[in-house]
Amino acid sequence: MIGLFLILLLIYNKLWTGELWLKWDVYDAAFPLGTSISAALKHGELPLWEPFVFRGVPLSHLIGVSVWSPISIILGLIGYSQYLMQIQYLIFVLLAGFFMYLSLNIKVKNRWLCMVGGIAYATSGEIISNAQHVTFLFALALFPCLHYAFRKWIITQKLNWCILMGSIVGLLVLNNYPTFVIFSVLFIFIEFVFELKSLKIGRSFKQLIIQLTKALSITLGIALCVGFVSIYTTLEIMNQITRDELSWEAATASSLDIWNWFGVLSPALTQVLHNSLMNLDPSMGNVYVALPLFVFAFVIVKRKYDFFSIGMIIFSILISLGDNGFIYRLLYEVIPGVSTFRFPAGLRYFYFYYLILFAIYNVSRVNTIKQEEKEKGNIARNILFVFTAIIGILMMNMMIFRVLQIQTIAVPRNTITELLLALGFLLITSVFLSRNKKMFATVTVCIFTIIFSYLNVERNAEFTLGTSVRPSSYQNEIDTFYSTKEINLNNQFVEPLFNSMGPPFYNRDFQTGGYIGSFELNTFRAANMKGLIPLQEQPVLWAVESRVVKLDYGNLGESIILPHSLKYTPNNFYSDIDMTSPGFVVLEQNYFNGWEAKVNGLPAEIQRLESGAMAIQVNDGNNKVEFSFKPKGTIISAWISFISWFGIMIYGLTVFILRKKQG
């Protein structure tokens, strides 16, 4: 286990030494959202409202942002920084490797092989190319643990494993991306159907139903409690956002095609294919997993379980193909929620998982099963067949490039050396197997798997994983947010910036644009279409001395009164404004269930304007105005989730200690 972590840390050494920094959405969205979570938690507040983008959005309700996951909360309490974003990514890497190790250890008793499988999974294409997508990484890391708990329940029939299954499903719910929950449950259900016959052994139909009812009740009950806050907030906001059902073309824009799968031959070819095809986001095209395991996933197929495993690999490939695979169209039409997902290629971690699971199992069988000469010859012949096929494919690609005289494709350095290394592995392994040197073959697989795992990280380090140029850290601004609870704000909107959330957040600038996964409230979108949103340099909080609020943003400056100051603490706005006669104070933030207001310490009724902004009545004289976002349902549901996963952690730790004492 320690060896697994040490090797992974060595492979990813550039991240924790600061030679490589994460990029893209990490700094456009994930980092500023993380610091927003930290700013709230460090001041004793829950992360509920984000005021600086899209004229204010409910941070607690953002779909596709894992606000409520334990990792987000724990790191939020520490205080997100640029370096902590690196650590968060490494946590996902280590969890992915560890849970893959556990899952493999059910069928494979050789711990070295399990360690190698964990390394391969934690360096597979998606975890390297999707480093910017925190929700993808969270789902990728958790699925092996879910599968491990499921297999343990199938084997032992102990309900303790249902508690673990429910906990993992609940954590996937807290990840706040429903599609990952849907597909994780779908894959587990398929395996459940496959194992149903074994569950019937020694039981009557009635006993089987009772057992399954208990298991399902515990699993769903725990999942509901752990993920309660995400379930509540998602249901509350579903009808208030513009992320409706997508057209088939939009929902499958990030789909792999058959050409992308040539990338299984070499991490360098991933870049070559992207540069030549340019039809897919570079974060979605890496399908490489250490070549030795890709080969061994197909060299022994003779039992019922073997055919099922190959079927699961093919099924996961067809899903990631999106509009190039007929299976995804069926799921798009039948399963609720799939029609809102834009990234079929983001589901390829199921392919990595099942391929590595079956490949390591095959390697262990080569080393332990007493084989007849015919069977040994078959395995060696299968490897040589794959060897020959790879040579043919590479020659075909070289001929195509030569005939078409493609000069614009940037081929990474030492690509030929890398391919020769791959072919050398296939040749050496097939020779060892044909001569019954099974132990040498296994050692060769382990060594070459680690080498190719390292190559995948090294080759794509600055292509998709990160950049050697350190992005702006905004550390001085972040330190101010964390140490100062009440901040004076510039009471005006700035020019909308639609490609990044970072600058407006760290500069504390209000804007009517932003970047949070295309998230918009319906009220904001409707107001925007009608021209009822503030223009650049217009105020965030203002007052008018009249009985009716008229929204004329073209002539707003002629009749309004501005406050002395505008102060902000997480989820709260404070202002002090003088009026010569009764009127209204307007706060240019989107109204959402949970807003409360006070004037001079007394509750005030909030009126929702045509633009979706808020107004309260005030009297003449000095008025101390306070707007607070306190959605009671969200707060209660958050504490239900906190108590649930904290209680399960205590339970799991107690069980672990007791088992240790019992040996």
Secondary structure as UniProt FT lines:
FT   HELIX           2..11
FT   HELIX           13..16
FT   TURN            17..18
FT   STRAND          21..22
FT   HELIX           26..30
FT   HELIX           31..42
FT   TURN            43..44
FT   TURN            54..55
FT   HELIX           59..61
FT   TURN            63..64
FT   TURN            67..68
FT   HELIX           70..78
FT   HELIX           82..104
FT   TURN            105..107
FT   HELIX           111..122
FT   HELIX           125..129
FT   TURN            130..132
FT   HELIX           134..156
FT   HELIX           160..174
FT   TURN            175..176
FT   HELIX           178..200
FT   TURN            201..202
FT   HELIX           205..226
FT   HELIX           228..237
FT   HELIX           238..240
FT   HELIX           248..251
FT   HELIX           258..265
FT   HELIX           267..277
FT   HELIX           282..284
FT   HELIX           291..296
FT   HELIX           304..320
FT   HELIX           322..324
FT   HELIX           326..334
FT   TURN            336..337
FT   HELIX           338..340
FT   HELIX           344..347
FT   HELIX           349..368
FT   HELIX           373..404
FT   TURN            413..414
FT   HELIX           415..434
FT   TURN            435..436
FT   HELIX           438..459
FT   HELIX           461..465
FT   STRAND          466..467
FT   HELIX           475..483
FT   STRAND          487..488
FT   HELIX           502..506
FT   TURN            507..508
FT   TURN            517..518
FT   HELIX           522..530
FT   TURN            536..537
FT   STRAND          541..544
FT   HELIX           553..558
FT   STRAND          565..569
FT   TURN            570..571
FT   STRAND          572..579
FT   STRAND          583..587
FT   TURN            593..594
FT   STRAND          595..599
FT   TURN            600..601
FT   STRAND          602..604
FT   STRAND          607..608
FT   TURN            610..611
FT   STRAND          614..618
FT   STRAND          621..629
FT   HELIX           632..661
//
